[in-house]
Amino acid sequence: MDRSKARQVNLLVSLIFIVLVGIYYVNVNGTSDITSECEITEESCVFKGKNGIINVKFLQAPVIEEELRLKFTVFGDVKIINVWVEGINMYMGKTPVIFEDNPNIGITFLGACHLSEMKWRLNIEAENKEGEVLKYSAFFFTTQ
């Protein structure tokens, strides 16, 4: 291969790399168009977005290694498609929130770890009527 073709190949590979890094950066560091107001003292969290509001309420105080029940109330044109909890100060994987008999009541369990205080984040994926997936995420609560 002559030098001209080698330069073209190097340029093409470099451009592809830059595009992939840009896509990764946008997806990992992208911000949601959702605002959230979480007050654990009120035992609820309100996510407000352009297509609706999702209110999440604890049905009991969060305790590690015990069932945690959450009530979801949706106002507007959004449908919840996926919910999970994950640790902030210690990653313990994604713990799913499972909806069984009642589509408004989700159940999850919080794992135990060696930290004296664990901070948790609630993540919600919802879909609007246009099929767009909206991501809601907020620091939600602390367990000891």
Secondary structure, DSSP 8 states (H G I E B T S, - for coil): --HHHHHHHHHHHHHHHHHHHHHHHHHHH---S-EEEEEGGGTEEEEEETTEEEEEEESS---TTSEEEEEEEEEESEEEEEEEEEESSS----EE-EE-S-TTEEEEE----S-SSEEEEEEEEEEETT--EEEEEEEEEEE-
